[in-house]
């Protein structure tokens, strides 16, 4: 049902599929920038399975889904996964639902991190691969949340950065409705980060991820101004 969204209505340009084939069966943490609620994750499911089936930077021939890798999970806000019938179905596809500590239902909050959420992510890592978006928002260039670095230090996963682009122009905010056709989407899978789990600080790990997923402020100049303005206007409208 979703394949044509990345190879039909729009095209997905891939780079780095060989990295996926070299990863172990479990304890892999995928970190990425975030542009829509669901389209990003669904695209990664396609790309990972196509790569594991031997396709080189391509999702041609949907036959790779006959024997998919099922132990792929994604971290998502609990309120998002309960907001409607389709999100609830998608939650069964492998979401690790967590309670956000900084925002809920469009309102800023400040609460402690639930250790059960951390433990659930650890269980998912023990079983397979986990996709997370360390900014916790689809707004570009927002600060990373420290929870991702704490998870890395605690569970010592292989950390694979991914940079995506074009999804916010292709889809609506939820990533369900196609907003514009003929858009070139891209996904670059980078080599695993080199991390000293024992001695490296949380801040150092966060900075490495920030640069790897190209969300450090120094990357601002490569983003079209109109895209940033549109995103800012949407956020203001949503808050209002």
QUIWO-V119960 format. One record per helix or strand of 3 or more residues. SS is the DSSP state (alpha for helix, beta for strand). FROM is the first residue (numbers start at 0). TO is the last residue. Records with the same first field share a line. If there is no record, write none. Layout:
SS=FROM-TO  FROM-TO
This chain:
alpha=2-4  16-20  38-51  61-66  77-80  84-90  114-126  145-154  166-169  201-211  216-221  224-238
beta=10-14  27-31  71-76  94-97  128-131  157-164  183-188
